[in-house]
Amino acid sequence: MEKILVIGAAGQLGSELTKSLTDQFGAEQVIATDLNESAKSKFDFCRFQVLDVMDKEGLRKLVKNEKITQIYHLAAVLSAVGEKKPLFAWELNMESLLHVLELAKEFQLNKVYWPSSIAVFGPNTPKINTPQYCVKEPNTVYGISKQAGERWCEYYFQKFNVDVRSLRYPGLIGYKSLPGGGTTDYAVDIYHKALAGEKFDCFLREDSSLPMMYMPDAIKATLDLMNAPREAVKIRSSYNLAAMNFTPAEIYQSILKHIPDFKIEYNPDFRQAIADSWPDSIDDSCARKDWGWKHEYDLDAMTKDILENLPNFKF
């Protein structure tokens, strides 16, 4: 029977993914961990334990004592925060991944999941329908760490037969957690401001197109990949993943259909340069071919769902 460890479970992706894993494997088979003890309140549906992923021995002890068979390693410093603390971001993002990969090798874990990002691409990457294999010259510490992490994942698969799987997420949008320091987080915050009747101050230009994905699709993609037969997973660095592309102006227009008096202003800051280095759209044909990936939500369907559900969600 599988025993699942989720590291960094209290984040935007982790909180929803952990619930889906619990639904699949059962409450006793999933352990959610986070650095902050206050995160425990989010996980009344499974076990919870405080864990600092940089505590290598503490992590090893947990994996050994609980007989963990799968690790979902989600802890990371995101793009905008990483630019303010680059050395800290590199240390946490890289060393924690290596801790997990070493444990996967030592204990012969069944599977490891580690998320990558479109941040691995850079200003010299083709921006339209960015292919799976192309130039990657990231110019943020987050992107650099994700690019290096992809190489380590493939290395541990090739050299040590570690079954590690990864997705290059686009910007993720959900209503069940607050923005966490990413460049694409404007597309989370904008719904909060619209429902609160407040003007939204956007830190990107109105025409900044970025690849985006609604959280239910991100969860679906992650579980589809992890449940795929080993032989179907042909890319061991990280799969391109896509759903929709839109600009701040387009998400604003989508919200106006429901809240016609909503106002927005555009005041680009340092995050604009980060966004400008990323693709406009992604070619994810490898994921669709290898393990049958298919997204479900477009912009208007996502907007309708968020505006209906966010007012009733308790943080």
N, C-alpha and C positions, 0 to 999 in steps of 0.2 A: 504494500500500500504506500502511495506517495505521501511524503511529508514536506510541506511547502514552507519556505522561509522567504518573507518579503522584507527587504531592507529599504528604508526610506518610504515606509508605507503611508505616511500621513500627507504626502504631497498630492498635487493635482491628479496625476495619473494613479498613484499608489492607492489612494483611498477607495477609488472606484474599482480598480483591478483586484484589490484584495477581497472585496465583496464578491466579485464574480468567481474568484478562485475558491472562496469558501462555499459558494453555491455548488461548485463542481466537485470539490473534494471533501467537504464537511468541516464543521467548526473546529474539531479537535485536530485536524490534519493541517491547519494553516496557522502560522505564527506571524503576526504583524509586528514589525519592530520600527522604532524611530528614536532619534536622539532625545526628543522632548517627552517627558513623562505625561504632560498634559494631553498628548495625542491619544492617550488611552481611551478617552471618551468617544472617539470616532469608531472604536472597534468592539462594540458590545456583541458583535456577531461571530467573533473568533478570539483566539488567544492573542495577548499583547505582551511585549517585553521591551523595556528600554534597552537600546543598543547603540553604541558609538561604533560605526563601521571602521573607524581608524584604530580601534582597539583590536588588533589582530588576534591576540590570544583569547580575548573575550568572545570574538566571533567564532574562532575555531572551537572553543569549548561548547558553545551553543550548537553548532553544527554536529559535533560529535555526540553530545549528550542527548540531543533530540532526534538523532538518527535522520537528519535532513537528507532528502533525496533530490530536491529541486530548490534553486535559489533564484528569486527575481530581485536583481540588484538595481534599485531605482534611485538611490541617493546620489545627488549631484548638485553642484553650484551651477545655476543657469546663466544664460548669456549676459544679461544686463548687470547682474550682481557680480559675475565673474570679471567683467571689465574694471570694476572698482577694486577687486581683490584678486588680481591675476595669479599670484603665487599660491595663495590659499586655494583658489579654484583648481589649479593644476594638481596640487598635492592631494586634495580630497578626491577629485575625479579620477585620477590615475592610480593612486596607491590603493584606494578601496577596491577598484576593479581587479588589480593584481592580487589582493588578498583573496577575493572571491575565486578567481581562476586557479590560484594555488590550492585552495581548499577543494575545489571541484576535482582537481587532479589527484590530490591526496586521498580523498574519500570516495573517489570514483562516482561522483554524483550523476544521476540520470540525465539532468538537464540544467542549464543555466540560461537565464534571460537577462540581457543588458540592452537598454535603449540607446540608440544613436540618434542623430538629428540631421536635418538639412543644413545645420551649421557647419558640417564637414566641407560643404562647398564654399567657394570663394568668388572674388570678383572676376576671375578668369575662367570660371566654369560657364558652359552654355546655360543661359538663363531660361530659355523656353524649352519645355519638355526635357529637362536635365536628365541625361541617360544614367543608367546604373554605373557604367564605367566611364569615367571622364577625369579631366584635371580637377584636383582638389587642393586648393591653396587657401585654407581658412585664415582669416585675419582677426579672429577673436580667440581668447584663451579657451572658451567653451568649445568652439569648433576644432581647435587644435587638439584638445583633450579627447574629443569624440573621434577624430580621425586616428589618433594614436590608439585609442581603445579598440577601434575596428581592427587595426592591424594585430593587436594582442589577442583579440578573440579568434581571429583566423589562425594565428600562430598556435594557440593552445589546442585548437581543433586538429590542425595538421600534425603537430608534434606529439601531443599527448592524448589525442582522441577525446577531448572534452567536448561534449555536445552542447555548444554554446550557440544561441540564436539571437538575432538582433533585427530591429527595424529602425530605419531613419525616419523618425516622426517629422511631419510638418508641424506648423503651429497647432497646438491642441486647445480646444475650446470646450469648457464644461461649466455647469452651474453649481456643482456640489463642493467646490473649494474656491478659495479666494486666489487672486493672481499671486504668482510666486517669484517674480523677478525675471521673467522671460521677455524678449523683444516682441513676441506675438501676443503678450498678455493684454494688449489694448482691446483685443477682440473678446476678452472675458469681462474686463472692467466696463466696457461700453454698455453692456446689458444692465449691470447694477445701477449705473448712472441714469439710464433711460427709465427704469422702473421707479427710481427715487425721485424722478422729476427734476433732475439736475442737468445742467449743461455738461457735455463731455469735452474735456481738453485732451485732444489726441496728440501723442508724441511722434506720430508718423505723418508724412504728407498724405493728402487725400488720394493720390494716384499710386501709392505703394502697394503693388500686387504681391501677395505672398501665398504659398501653398498652405492650406488650412484643413483641419479635420475636426469633426464633432466627436466628443469623448466616447459615446457609444460605439462609433466606428473604430476608434483607436483600441478600445477594449476588445472588440470583435477580432480585429487584425492580430492583436497580441495572442489571444487564445487560439485563433486559427493556426498561427505559426507554431505555437508550442504544442498543439495537438496533432500537427502534421506528422506523418511518418518520417523517420530520420532520413530515409533516402530521398524524400521529396524536397528537403532543405538543401539546395545546391549552392547557396551563397552563404559563406560563414564569416564574412566581414559584417555587412548589414544590408538589408533589402531596402531599396527605394520604396516609399509608400505615399500614396496620394488619394485625395478625395475631391477637393474643390480649391479654387483660387479666387481671391477677391481682394479689393482695396478697402481702405477705411470708408471711402465715399460709398461704396456698394453695400457694405454692412449697415451704414447709416440709412441708406435708402430702404433697405430691408426692414429695419426697425420702424421707419416712418409709416409703413403700411399698417402698423399696429398702434404706434404712439405718435400721431401726426404733429404734435407740438414739441417734439424732442429737438434739442439744439446741439450743435457741435462746433468746435473751433480747432484749427490745426496749428500746432506749435511744435514743429519737429525739434528733437533734442539729439543727444549723442546716439540714441538707439536708431536713428534714421540711417546712419552710416552702417550699422550692423545689418539692418534690413536690406540696404542697397547691395550688400555683398552676397545675399542669398538669392536662390532661383525665384522666378515668377511662377513656374509650373514644373511638375515632376513627372517623368516617365516611370511608371511602376509596373511595366508589363512583365517583368521577371516574377514579381510576387503573384500576379494574376495567373501566370502560366504554371509556375512551380507548385503552388499550394492553394490556388483557387480564390485569391483575394478578390473581394468585391465590396465597394462601399455602398451605404444606403442613404446618407443624408446629403442634400444640397443646402445652399445658403438659406433659402426661405423656409425649408423644412426645419432646419436647425433653429432659426430665429423664432418660429412659432412655438417649438418645443420648449425653448429656454424661457420665453416670456410667460408661458403657461405654468411652468414648474418652479421657476426661481422664487416667486413670491412666497411659496409655501415651504421653502427649504430652510432648515434651521442650521446655522453654523455653530 
